[in-house]
């Protein structure tokens, strides 16, 4: 455990955009193999649509306009799967994505726009085509790479239908052979991949299922190597539950904060919750009222050091969950409330591509649809709202670095204050279907209250002594600066 | 067909050395995975011994001392097979060989010693782990790479034991899926690989089973691309039989001249022939007497344009055949005679690594043993003889570029003259177990005959009018300059 926990400053100021590379944008500059699915067809388990990294380059200005400061990419390395979690070659960007040259162009273009790039590091398992595993398939027990994986019996039954693999595999899925990370050569291989791409110019790693490499010293060394290559690199783990073990400053900077995700769906979508499971093995969500929601948020904020909390990767959904709007049965008002919530909370908000224009989709593969670039298909109101909320976050340091204080939590009314230095911001939500008057007692007096974000003309914020009185439209969020 | 046939001049002056990379030399500078076979153990079908390219670098001066001017390497790209004909990645030198950096060092070190480097191009088939084929295994009919191979049915049965593959595969071997070279993207892929490594610095391609890509225009375009990248690049096909189709100047510069190989084994090893087949699908060899041998050599020399003939890749054996010494049941005298023969014939002689020190071995995998570096295991007399014969070839341009004329061919006596400009050289063989007097009538008078290579002190060469009289030791070859 480090004496002082340090997480990258830039993350605290970032708004992330998560891109599933096969589905965001396709450039005419990347030649594609022939057998692609139509962009607008429902996504399938095995089909490719042909998105690529130059397509991202060509839409960077869209992200700039939205206020995005960082991209988290789902895996981009050569892989025989549309999600690319089955890595075939860790040193090669997938040719369908444009290869290493496309990543070079993307990094240069993104950095020129002050956008950071975080890649998905899939280090627990490789794939059946990965060289050292393929070696075992081809050469059996005589392969020099015998100790790169954990083999129970030869010959390997990797492609035998319905067979439980006779080698270590993630969730016993034969397509995902697990590395033997007890082998020093395997550790070195992974560390070298990690630092190679950091040196190439990426700004951090999102670590896929890192708890499966159940070895704190592995991740400590991983952190040392990566931070040595770039002291500003961000390391964020995919851990769906409480993660103290990894967040003491010596392993990760953050985790994907699905705790907040679940709470936000259950509160903002309380009336419209679908019966879909929220992902990560969790059961169907139950509605939360404001009191329980605020308690859960306070519990969450107390889990880790504040330095960690302000660098958390917050998110409403991802490639691993139904989209938020689908989790709430199409209730766009819930999405807007939740979007404002994550954009005003400690930790880096993350927008899953397409959420901002209303792209819907249930569990994988549905949540990985092609990004619509025909604006006729966009929810323009939603897009404008998200864009405005992002701007508010960037405008007020208190929203990024300020302390958090619940100020109101009752049924459908919820408000919290963020404070840094002399700057104070109140964020309030009326989740009811009717207008509400929120009376929020202030702990410290204020002379001035100014509404900086509301929803519709019926909203106002005024001081009545040491009470902030907000007239809130139905299902609306409000941001008020206190002077 | 080109109006003028042009083959690289350097090939006509080269003596090649063929290296099977896993078996020639291992450097301490290349870190290896753990499970290697002992260097001196009999080679196996699947095991690796851990030879590498830096090991070659560290033994280049051995090759310089032997008089070698070019190396033909069996495949060096990443492959899950010890022979590396199952290519996994055409753009990556195998990590066990030291990776691309090792090839860089090797090329620089070899070129500094005026040694050229020819690689093995395996373009008919890839492997089951090759990315685009693995894609079909993983994604089935939805893979974008559907048309990179020829699939009869999905799912592919690539790893089903004893199944005939339901996709195009070389010799129906499931490990060797054949490219669909009718696909322009596949053609472009192969051409780009070819020119990438030429630009990297290699001096040519030996083409594995090129007749399987039954498409003259494919190879014409291959030649145009490669020669455009390096006008001096050598293109030599692995074709075991008569090859007029490919040797008209528009496709290959040469083929591996197994026609000469077979004749040399049958003549020089007439008395000691083993019952092994000589490879390439040919039946057991029958002994040849000098008359039939000379007729076969003359037939062979008339097959192609002289520009091709002087650039042929001549060889006594290879990774695909039993070693010569094993084909003649250990009769080293036959090996010495045949070695002198190829070193005095038109076309580039090739020494398969280890032949020069007496390394033996039958059919694959036996012919791929570890090179002995303990000189106590060498046949020092053989090594000195080969070295001397190589020096003679380098000393006399007539041996490299001179015309060929049979001057004697009867039973165990055989002689031919090589002439270029005013330089004349007679090469004579007594393959009998007893001393012989060879009386060779000269077509043109000579004033002087000088013995430049013989075997033992009992040898002499003298002119008697227009007859060259050679007293030849049993089973010996003689090289005489005529002035």
Boltz contact constraints between the chains, C-beta under 6 A:
constraints:
  - contact:
      token1: [A, 33]
      token2: [B, 144]
      max_distance: 6.0
  - contact:
      token1: [A, 33]
      token2: [B, 145]
      max_distance: 6.0
  - contact:
      token1: [A, 34]
      token2: [B, 147]
      max_distance: 6.0
  - contact:
      token1: [A, 35]
      token2: [B, 144]
      max_distance: 6.0
  - contact:
      token1: [A, 35]
      token2: [B, 146]
      max_distance: 6.0
  - contact:
      token1: [A, 36]
      token2: [B, 144]
      max_distance: 6.0
  - contact:
      token1: [A, 46]
      token2: [B, 139]
      max_distance: 6.0
  - contact:
      token1: [A, 46]
      token2: [B, 142]
      max_distance: 6.0
  - contact:
      token1: [A, 47]
      token2: [B, 142]
      max_distance: 6.0
  - contact:
      token1: [A, 48]
      token2: [B, 144]
      max_distance: 6.0
  - contact:
      token1: [A, 78]
      token2: [B, 131]
      max_distance: 6.0
  - contact:
      token1: [A, 80]
      token2: [B, 134]
      max_distance: 6.0
  - contact:
      token1: [A, 80]
      token2: [B, 135]
      max_distance: 6.0
  - contact:
      token1: [A, 80]
      token2: [B, 138]
      max_distance: 6.0
  - contact:
      token1: [A, 88]
      token2: [B, 131]
      max_distance: 6.0
  - contact:
      token1: [A, 129]
      token2: [B, 129]
      max_distance: 6.0
  - contact:
      token1: [A, 129]
      token2: [B, 134]
      max_distance: 6.0
  - contact:
      token1: [A, 131]
      token2: [B, 78]
      max_distance: 6.0
  - contact:
      token1: [A, 131]
      token2: [B, 88]
      max_distance: 6.0
  - contact:
      token1: [A, 134]
      token2: [B, 80]
      max_distance: 6.0
  - contact:
      token1: [A, 134]
      token2: [B, 129]
      max_distance: 6.0
  - contact:
      token1: [A, 135]
      token2: [B, 80]
      max_distance: 6.0
  - contact:
      token1: [A, 138]
      token2: [B, 80]
      max_distance: 6.0
  - contact:
      token1: [A, 139]
      token2: [B, 46]
      max_distance: 6.0
  - contact:
      token1: [A, 142]
      token2: [B, 46]
      max_distance: 6.0
  - contact:
      token1: [A, 142]
      token2: [B, 47]
      max_distance: 6.0
  - contact:
      token1: [A, 144]
      token2: [B, 33]
      max_distance: 6.0
  - contact:
      token1: [A, 144]
      token2: [B, 35]
      max_distance: 6.0
  - contact:
      token1: [A, 144]
      token2: [B, 36]
      max_distance: 6.0
  - contact:
      token1: [A, 144]
      token2: [B, 48]
      max_distance: 6.0
  - contact:
      token1: [A, 145]
      token2: [B, 33]
      max_distance: 6.0
  - contact:
      token1: [A, 146]
      token2: [B, 35]
      max_distance: 6.0
  - contact:
      token1: [A, 147]
      token2: [B, 34]
      max_distance: 6.0
  - contact:
      token1: [A, 159]
      token2: [B, 159]
      max_distance: 6.0
